[in-house]
């Protein structure tokens, strides 16, 4: 005689997907938000490098536009494109030619902590 056995050894798995989603969601959001901040940081750093390179060239080649250190610094400010920072530029004449430096602090606000990343760029045009 064959007996039928009920499968009582298998646990009820209803709600398992919701628990797994609740465990994975914070890590996924952290990676997503961190990726956006990394992209903004790289964009801002690239914009700072571009601005000092353009200003150093302007100080040497376009002397009517960048006639003084203040005018060169103002020109660098107009050339900067970045996210959430206002950099400080300095222009000097050195042995390498016209040198322009820029610095800014990029703040990444994670919900529990704010991380500040200093950015600097220097360019010299002979």
Buried (B, 14 or more C-beta within 10 A) or exposed (E): EEEEEEEEEEEEEEEEEEEEEEEEEEEEEEEEBEEEBEEBBEEBBEBBBBBBBBBBBBBBEEEEEBEEBEBBBBBBBEBBEBBEBEBEBBBEEEEEBBBBBBBBEBEBEEEEEEEEBEBEBBBBBE
